[in-house]
Amino acid sequence: MHTVVLLAHALNLAERFGYVVRQEWLDGNGGGGCELKGRKLLFIDLSMSPDEQLQMVLTVLRGEPRAGELAVPKELHCALQLRKSA
């Protein structure tokens, strides 16, 4: 599966976990997940490559205790598992 498609699936999963996804130009200064006033936010730095964005989203998703319980495409499930054990 192409990285951009996998990223779209990962962002969809983040939204299913209650994250508000914000895609903004952060000039390479990061992004990631946080909680602010009880709301989960996920900032995506558009200056990063799709692979870097995907890795950041996967890192956030691995912090979700129920990440392995929801139905996701096989490739996304494998990406979550491979990085978790690495």
Backbone as XML, in Angstrom:
<?xml version="1.0"?>
<chain id="A" units="angstrom">
  <residue number="1" name="MET">
    <atom name="N" x="0.852" y="-1.169" z="0.000"/>
    <atom name="CA" x="0.000" y="0.000" z="0.000"/>
    <atom name="C" x="0.902" y="1.238" z="0.000"/>
  </residue>
  <residue number="2" name="HIS">
    <atom name="N" x="0.556" y="2.206" z="-0.793"/>
    <atom name="CA" x="1.326" y="3.448" z="-0.913"/>
    <atom name="C" x="1.298" y="4.208" z="0.415"/>
  </residue>
  <residue number="3" name="THR">
    <atom name="N" x="2.387" y="4.881" z="0.726"/>
    <atom name="CA" x="2.535" y="5.604" z="1.991"/>
    <atom name="C" x="1.416" y="6.617" z="2.211"/>
  </residue>
  <residue number="4" name="VAL">
    <atom name="N" x="1.029" y="7.338" z="1.163"/>
    <atom name="CA" x="-0.012" y="8.365" z="1.301"/>
    <atom name="C" x="-1.348" y="7.727" z="1.660"/>
  </residue>
  <residue number="5" name="VAL">
    <atom name="N" x="-1.646" y="6.586" z="1.076"/>
    <atom name="CA" x="-2.892" y="5.877" z="1.387"/>
    <atom name="C" x="-2.842" y="5.353" z="2.820"/>
  </residue>
  <residue number="6" name="LEU">
    <atom name="N" x="-1.717" y="4.804" z="3.205"/>
    <atom name="CA" x="-1.541" y="4.308" z="4.570"/>
    <atom name="C" x="-1.666" y="5.454" z="5.580"/>
  </residue>
  <residue number="7" name="LEU">
    <atom name="N" x="-1.117" y="6.616" z="5.247"/>
    <atom name="CA" x="-1.238" y="7.796" z="6.099"/>
    <atom name="C" x="-2.700" y="8.191" z="6.254"/>
  </residue>
  <residue number="8" name="ALA">
    <atom name="N" x="-3.461" y="8.160" z="5.171"/>
    <atom name="CA" x="-4.888" y="8.501" z="5.240"/>
    <atom name="C" x="-5.629" y="7.545" z="6.165"/>
  </residue>
  <residue number="9" name="HIS">
    <atom name="N" x="-5.306" y="6.250" z="6.087"/>
    <atom name="CA" x="-5.935" y="5.263" z="6.977"/>
    <atom name="C" x="-5.538" y="5.526" z="8.436"/>
  </residue>
  <residue number="10" name="ALA">
    <atom name="N" x="-4.273" y="5.870" z="8.655"/>
    <atom name="CA" x="-3.807" y="6.136" z="10.022"/>
    <atom name="C" x="-4.489" y="7.380" z="10.593"/>
  </residue>
  <residue number="11" name="LEU">
    <atom name="N" x="-4.648" y="8.410" z="9.781"/>
    <atom name="CA" x="-5.335" y="9.621" z="10.240"/>
    <atom name="C" x="-6.799" y="9.336" z="10.547"/>
  </residue>
  <residue number="12" name="ASN">
    <atom name="N" x="-7.421" y="8.491" z="9.730"/>
    <atom name="CA" x="-8.806" y="8.093" z="9.983"/>
    <atom name="C" x="-8.917" y="7.362" z="11.313"/>
  </residue>
  <residue number="13" name="LEU">
    <atom name="N" x="-7.964" y="6.492" z="11.583"/>
    <atom name="CA" x="-7.960" y="5.760" z="12.850"/>
    <atom name="C" x="-7.773" y="6.719" z="14.025"/>
  </residue>
  <residue number="14" name="ALA">
    <atom name="N" x="-6.904" y="7.698" z="13.868"/>
    <atom name="CA" x="-6.707" y="8.693" z="14.925"/>
    <atom name="C" x="-8.015" y="9.431" z="15.211"/>
  </residue>
  <residue number="15" name="GLU">
    <atom name="N" x="-8.740" y="9.773" z="14.168"/>
    <atom name="CA" x="-10.030" y="10.433" z="14.360"/>
    <atom name="C" x="-11.016" y="9.518" z="15.071"/>
  </residue>
  <residue number="16" name="ARG">
    <atom name="N" x="-10.967" y="8.228" z="14.766"/>
    <atom name="CA" x="-11.840" y="7.274" z="15.455"/>
    <atom name="C" x="-11.505" y="7.178" z="16.937"/>
  </residue>
  <residue number="17" name="PHE">
    <atom name="N" x="-10.261" y="7.475" z="17.301"/>
    <atom name="CA" x="-9.857" y="7.496" z="18.702"/>
    <atom name="C" x="-10.149" y="8.849" z="19.355"/>
  </residue>
  <residue number="18" name="GLY">
    <atom name="N" x="-10.749" y="9.759" z="18.614"/>
    <atom name="CA" x="-11.163" y="11.032" z="19.178"/>
    <atom name="C" x="-10.214" y="12.184" z="18.966"/>
  </residue>
  <residue number="19" name="TYR">
    <atom name="N" x="-9.182" y="11.988" z="18.155"/>
    <atom name="CA" x="-8.251" y="13.079" z="17.877"/>
    <atom name="C" x="-8.856" y="14.055" z="16.872"/>
  </residue>
  <residue number="20" name="VAL">
    <atom name="N" x="-8.654" y="15.329" z="17.115"/>
    <atom name="CA" x="-8.934" y="16.358" z="16.121"/>
    <atom name="C" x="-7.632" y="16.540" z="15.362"/>
  </residue>
  <residue number="21" name="VAL">
    <atom name="N" x="-7.650" y="16.248" z="14.071"/>
    <atom name="CA" x="-6.433" y="16.303" z="13.263"/>
    <atom name="C" x="-6.291" y="17.696" z="12.655"/>
  </residue>
  <residue number="22" name="ARG">
    <atom name="N" x="-5.141" y="18.293" z="12.885"/>
    <atom name="CA" x="-4.829" y="19.611" z="12.326"/>
    <atom name="C" x="-3.609" y="19.452" z="11.429"/>
  </residue>
  <residue number="23" name="GLN">
    <atom name="N" x="-3.794" y="19.712" z="10.154"/>
    <atom name="CA" x="-2.690" y="19.646" z="9.206"/>
    <atom name="C" x="-2.259" y="21.068" z="8.900"/>
  </residue>
  <residue number="24" name="GLU">
    <atom name="N" x="-1.053" y="21.413" z="9.351"/>
    <atom name="CA" x="-0.566" y="22.781" z="9.226"/>
    <atom name="C" x="0.908" y="22.782" z="8.835"/>
  </residue>
  <residue number="25" name="TRP">
    <atom name="N" x="1.340" y="23.884" z="8.263"/>
    <atom name="CA" x="2.744" y="24.067" z="7.917"/>
    <atom name="C" x="3.463" y="24.516" z="9.183"/>
  </residue>
  <residue number="26" name="LEU">
    <atom name="N" x="4.261" y="23.629" z="9.767"/>
    <atom name="CA" x="4.977" y="23.922" z="11.006"/>
    <atom name="C" x="6.472" y="24.108" z="10.756"/>
  </residue>
  <residue number="27" name="ASP">
    <atom name="N" x="6.842" y="24.199" z="9.485"/>
    <atom name="CA" x="8.218" y="24.494" z="9.069"/>
    <atom name="C" x="9.239" y="23.511" z="9.631"/>
  </residue>
  <residue number="28" name="GLY">
    <atom name="N" x="8.840" y="22.236" z="9.731"/>
    <atom name="CA" x="9.770" y="21.214" z="10.187"/>
    <atom name="C" x="9.984" y="21.183" z="11.685"/>
  </residue>
  <residue number="29" name="ASN">
    <atom name="N" x="9.155" y="21.896" z="12.429"/>
    <atom name="CA" x="9.327" y="21.974" z="13.874"/>
    <atom name="C" x="8.550" y="20.909" z="14.635"/>
  </residue>
  <residue number="30" name="GLY">
    <atom name="N" x="8.055" y="19.920" z="13.924"/>
    <atom name="CA" x="7.440" y="18.809" z="14.641"/>
    <atom name="C" x="5.973" y="18.646" z="14.380"/>
  </residue>
  <residue number="31" name="GLY">
    <atom name="N" x="5.294" y="18.283" z="15.401"/>
    <atom name="CA" x="3.895" y="17.912" z="15.347"/>
    <atom name="C" x="3.735" y="16.779" z="16.343"/>
  </residue>
  <residue number="32" name="GLY">
    <atom name="N" x="2.617" y="16.133" z="16.305"/>
    <atom name="CA" x="2.375" y="15.021" z="17.212"/>
    <atom name="C" x="1.073" y="15.176" z="17.943"/>
  </residue>
  <residue number="33" name="GLY">
    <atom name="N" x="0.865" y="14.313" z="18.912"/>
    <atom name="CA" x="-0.381" y="14.298" z="19.654"/>
    <atom name="C" x="-0.246" y="14.958" z="21.009"/>
  </residue>
  <residue number="34" name="CYS">
    <atom name="N" x="-1.351" y="15.543" z="21.454"/>
    <atom name="CA" x="-1.406" y="16.116" z="22.789"/>
    <atom name="C" x="-2.865" y="16.196" z="23.232"/>
  </residue>
  <residue number="35" name="GLU">
    <atom name="N" x="-3.051" y="16.497" z="24.490"/>
    <atom name="CA" x="-4.399" y="16.709" z="25.002"/>
    <atom name="C" x="-4.450" y="18.105" z="25.599"/>
  </residue>
  <residue number="36" name="LEU">
    <atom name="N" x="-5.465" y="18.860" z="25.206"/>
    <atom name="CA" x="-5.611" y="20.234" z="25.651"/>
    <atom name="C" x="-7.060" y="20.445" z="26.084"/>
  </residue>
  <residue number="37" name="LYS">
    <atom name="N" x="-7.248" y="20.733" z="27.357"/>
    <atom name="CA" x="-8.589" y="20.948" z="27.912"/>
    <atom name="C" x="-9.517" y="19.775" z="27.614"/>
  </residue>
  <residue number="38" name="GLY">
    <atom name="N" x="-8.977" y="18.572" z="27.747"/>
    <atom name="CA" x="-9.768" y="17.371" z="27.542"/>
    <atom name="C" x="-9.978" y="16.968" z="26.097"/>
  </residue>
  <residue number="39" name="ARG">
    <atom name="N" x="-9.403" y="17.705" z="25.154"/>
    <atom name="CA" x="-9.531" y="17.366" z="23.728"/>
    <atom name="C" x="-8.218" y="16.807" z="23.228"/>
  </residue>
  <residue number="40" name="LYS">
    <atom name="N" x="-8.297" y="15.716" z="22.502"/>
    <atom name="CA" x="-7.111" y="15.137" z="21.887"/>
    <atom name="C" x="-6.852" y="15.857" z="20.569"/>
  </residue>
  <residue number="41" name="LEU">
    <atom name="N" x="-5.616" y="16.318" z="20.391"/>
    <atom name="CA" x="-5.222" y="16.996" z="19.163"/>
    <atom name="C" x="-4.049" y="16.259" z="18.530"/>
  </residue>
  <residue number="42" name="LEU">
    <atom name="N" x="-4.054" y="16.205" z="17.222"/>
    <atom name="CA" x="-2.954" y="15.605" z="16.475"/>
    <atom name="C" x="-2.530" y="16.612" z="15.416"/>
  </residue>
  <residue number="43" name="PHE">
    <atom name="N" x="-1.329" y="17.155" z="15.585"/>
    <atom name="CA" x="-0.804" y="18.136" z="14.645"/>
    <atom name="C" x="0.092" y="17.432" z="13.632"/>
  </residue>
  <residue number="44" name="ILE">
    <atom name="N" x="-0.202" y="17.657" z="12.369"/>
    <atom name="CA" x="0.571" y="17.088" z="11.272"/>
    <atom name="C" x="1.327" y="18.229" z="10.601"/>
  </residue>
  <residue number="45" name="ASP">
    <atom name="N" x="2.647" y="18.112" z="10.553"/>
    <atom name="CA" x="3.496" y="19.131" z="9.933"/>
    <atom name="C" x="3.571" y="18.856" z="8.434"/>
  </residue>
  <residue number="46" name="LEU">
    <atom name="N" x="2.935" y="19.711" z="7.647"/>
    <atom name="CA" x="2.895" y="19.505" z="6.199"/>
    <atom name="C" x="4.248" y="19.696" z="5.521"/>
  </residue>
  <residue number="47" name="SER">
    <atom name="N" x="5.229" y="20.235" z="6.246"/>
    <atom name="CA" x="6.554" y="20.366" z="5.644"/>
    <atom name="C" x="7.332" y="19.055" z="5.707"/>
  </residue>
  <residue number="48" name="MET">
    <atom name="N" x="6.823" y="18.078" z="6.458"/>
    <atom name="CA" x="7.462" y="16.764" z="6.552"/>
    <atom name="C" x="7.013" y="15.888" z="5.391"/>
  </residue>
  <residue number="49" name="SER">
    <atom name="N" x="7.826" y="14.902" z="5.044"/>
    <atom name="CA" x="7.463" y="13.972" z="3.976"/>
    <atom name="C" x="6.299" y="13.096" z="4.437"/>
  </residue>
  <residue number="50" name="PRO">
    <atom name="N" x="5.562" y="12.502" z="3.506"/>
    <atom name="CA" x="4.478" y="11.601" z="3.901"/>
    <atom name="C" x="4.948" y="10.466" z="4.814"/>
  </residue>
  <residue number="51" name="ASP">
    <atom name="N" x="6.150" y="9.938" z="4.565"/>
    <atom name="CA" x="6.663" y="8.863" z="5.425"/>
    <atom name="C" x="6.914" y="9.369" z="6.843"/>
  </residue>
  <residue number="52" name="GLU">
    <atom name="N" x="7.479" y="10.567" z="6.965"/>
    <atom name="CA" x="7.717" y="11.140" z="8.296"/>
    <atom name="C" x="6.394" y="11.410" z="9.012"/>
  </residue>
  <residue number="53" name="GLN">
    <atom name="N" x="5.413" y="11.910" z="8.273"/>
    <atom name="CA" x="4.096" y="12.149" z="8.852"/>
    <atom name="C" x="3.485" y="10.839" z="9.332"/>
  </residue>
  <residue number="54" name="LEU">
    <atom name="N" x="3.591" y="9.801" z="8.503"/>
    <atom name="CA" x="3.058" y="8.492" z="8.867"/>
    <atom name="C" x="3.714" y="7.965" z="10.133"/>
  </residue>
  <residue number="55" name="GLN">
    <atom name="N" x="5.030" y="8.066" z="10.225"/>
    <atom name="CA" x="5.729" y="7.569" z="11.409"/>
    <atom name="C" x="5.271" y="8.299" z="12.673"/>
  </residue>
  <residue number="56" name="MET">
    <atom name="N" x="5.037" y="9.603" z="12.548"/>
    <atom name="CA" x="4.569" y="10.378" z="13.684"/>
    <atom name="C" x="3.178" y="9.927" z="14.119"/>
  </residue>
  <residue number="57" name="VAL">
    <atom name="N" x="2.285" y="9.717" z="13.149"/>
    <atom name="CA" x="0.924" y="9.268" z="13.474"/>
    <atom name="C" x="0.963" y="7.869" z="14.085"/>
  </residue>
  <residue number="58" name="LEU">
    <atom name="N" x="1.794" y="6.988" z="13.543"/>
    <atom name="CA" x="1.913" y="5.637" z="14.104"/>
    <atom name="C" x="2.393" y="5.685" z="15.550"/>
  </residue>
  <residue number="59" name="THR">
    <atom name="N" x="3.323" y="6.569" z="15.844"/>
    <atom name="CA" x="3.812" y="6.718" z="17.214"/>
    <atom name="C" x="2.673" y="7.111" z="18.149"/>
  </residue>
  <residue number="60" name="VAL">
    <atom name="N" x="1.848" y="8.037" z="17.715"/>
    <atom name="CA" x="0.701" y="8.467" z="18.531"/>
    <atom name="C" x="-0.279" y="7.307" z="18.699"/>
  </residue>
  <residue number="61" name="LEU">
    <atom name="N" x="-0.564" y="6.606" z="17.620"/>
    <atom name="CA" x="-1.527" y="5.505" z="17.681"/>
    <atom name="C" x="-1.057" y="4.374" z="18.588"/>
  </residue>
  <residue number="62" name="ARG">
    <atom name="N" x="0.246" y="4.140" z="18.620"/>
    <atom name="CA" x="0.770" y="3.085" z="19.501"/>
    <atom name="C" x="0.526" y="3.393" z="20.969"/>
  </residue>
  <residue number="63" name="GLY">
    <atom name="N" x="0.311" y="4.645" z="21.290"/>
    <atom name="CA" x="0.015" y="5.033" z="22.663"/>
    <atom name="C" x="-1.432" y="4.791" z="23.064"/>
  </residue>
  <residue number="64" name="GLU">
    <atom name="N" x="-2.252" y="4.412" z="22.103"/>
    <atom name="CA" x="-3.662" y="4.128" z="22.377"/>
    <atom name="C" x="-3.811" y="2.673" z="22.790"/>
  </residue>
  <residue number="65" name="PRO">
    <atom name="N" x="-4.348" y="2.426" z="23.983"/>
    <atom name="CA" x="-4.462" y="1.047" z="24.468"/>
    <atom name="C" x="-5.320" y="0.148" z="23.580"/>
  </residue>
  <residue number="66" name="ARG">
    <atom name="N" x="-6.285" y="0.732" z="22.870"/>
    <atom name="CA" x="-7.188" y="-0.078" z="22.047"/>
    <atom name="C" x="-6.777" y="-0.105" z="20.573"/>
  </residue>
  <residue number="67" name="ALA">
    <atom name="N" x="-5.566" y="0.289" z="20.272"/>
    <atom name="CA" x="-5.137" y="0.411" z="18.876"/>
    <atom name="C" x="-5.253" y="-0.895" z="18.102"/>
  </residue>
  <residue number="68" name="GLY">
    <atom name="N" x="-5.044" y="-2.018" z="18.743"/>
    <atom name="CA" x="-5.119" y="-3.300" z="18.056"/>
    <atom name="C" x="-6.509" y="-3.894" z="17.999"/>
  </residue>
  <residue number="69" name="GLU">
    <atom name="N" x="-7.476" y="-3.247" z="18.635"/>
    <atom name="CA" x="-8.822" y="-3.812" z="18.714"/>
    <atom name="C" x="-9.730" y="-3.416" z="17.559"/>
  </residue>
  <residue number="70" name="LEU">
    <atom name="N" x="-9.466" y="-2.284" z="16.923"/>
    <atom name="CA" x="-10.339" y="-1.807" z="15.862"/>
    <atom name="C" x="-9.951" y="-2.416" z="14.525"/>
  </residue>
  <residue number="71" name="ALA">
    <atom name="N" x="-10.933" y="-2.560" z="13.664"/>
    <atom name="CA" x="-10.687" y="-3.092" z="12.330"/>
    <atom name="C" x="-9.965" y="-2.035" z="11.499"/>
  </residue>
  <residue number="72" name="VAL">
    <atom name="N" x="-8.794" y="-2.389" z="11.017"/>
    <atom name="CA" x="-8.001" y="-1.498" z="10.170"/>
    <atom name="C" x="-7.445" y="-2.327" z="9.014"/>
  </residue>
  <residue number="73" name="PRO">
    <atom name="N" x="-7.043" y="-1.668" z="7.923"/>
    <atom name="CA" x="-6.420" y="-2.422" z="6.830"/>
    <atom name="C" x="-5.201" y="-3.194" z="7.336"/>
  </residue>
  <residue number="74" name="LYS">
    <atom name="N" x="-4.977" y="-4.343" z="6.719"/>
    <atom name="CA" x="-3.882" y="-5.232" z="7.132"/>
    <atom name="C" x="-2.536" y="-4.509" z="7.160"/>
  </residue>
  <residue number="75" name="GLU">
    <atom name="N" x="-2.288" y="-3.675" z="6.158"/>
    <atom name="CA" x="-1.007" y="-2.975" z="6.073"/>
    <atom name="C" x="-0.816" y="-2.024" z="7.254"/>
  </residue>
  <residue number="76" name="LEU">
    <atom name="N" x="-1.898" y="-1.343" z="7.676"/>
    <atom name="CA" x="-1.800" y="-0.443" z="8.815"/>
    <atom name="C" x="-1.576" y="-1.236" z="10.090"/>
  </residue>
  <residue number="77" name="HIS">
    <atom name="N" x="-2.268" y="-2.352" z="10.230"/>
    <atom name="CA" x="-2.070" y="-3.205" z="11.401"/>
    <atom name="C" x="-0.617" y="-3.680" z="11.473"/>
  </residue>
  <residue number="78" name="CYS">
    <atom name="N" x="-0.079" y="-4.092" z="10.345"/>
    <atom name="CA" x="1.318" y="-4.553" z="10.305"/>
    <atom name="C" x="2.274" y="-3.417" z="10.644"/>
  </residue>
  <residue number="79" name="ALA">
    <atom name="N" x="2.029" y="-2.217" z="10.132"/>
    <atom name="CA" x="2.899" y="-1.080" z="10.423"/>
    <atom name="C" x="2.883" y="-0.763" z="11.914"/>
  </residue>
  <residue number="80" name="LEU">
    <atom name="N" x="1.736" y="-0.833" z="12.536"/>
    <atom name="CA" x="1.651" y="-0.592" z="13.979"/>
    <atom name="C" x="2.407" y="-1.652" z="14.749"/>
  </residue>
  <residue number="81" name="GLN">
    <atom name="N" x="2.303" y="-2.919" z="14.350"/>
    <atom name="CA" x="2.958" y="-4.010" z="15.042"/>
    <atom name="C" x="4.457" y="-4.012" z="14.828"/>
  </residue>
  <residue number="82" name="LEU">
    <atom name="N" x="4.896" y="-3.810" z="13.602"/>
    <atom name="CA" x="6.334" y="-3.849" z="13.300"/>
    <atom name="C" x="7.086" y="-2.797" z="14.075"/>
  </residue>
  <residue number="83" name="ARG">
    <atom name="N" x="6.575" y="-1.600" z="14.102"/>
    <atom name="CA" x="7.262" y="-0.520" z="14.795"/>
    <atom name="C" x="7.189" y="-0.700" z="16.312"/>
  </residue>
  <residue number="84" name="LYS">
    <atom name="N" x="6.100" y="-1.316" z="16.787"/>
    <atom name="CA" x="5.938" y="-1.512" z="18.223"/>
    <atom name="C" x="7.012" y="-2.438" z="18.765"/>
  </residue>
  <residue number="85" name="SER">
    <atom name="N" x="7.336" y="-3.495" z="18.002"/>
    <atom name="CA" x="8.298" y="-4.485" z="18.488"/>
    <atom name="C" x="9.741" y="-4.084" z="18.196"/>
  </residue>
  <residue number="86" name="ALA">
    <atom name="N" x="9.929" y="-3.058" z="17.373"/>
    <atom name="CA" x="11.290" y="-2.648" z="17.018"/>
    <atom name="C" x="11.959" y="-1.873" z="18.114"/>
  </residue>
</chain>
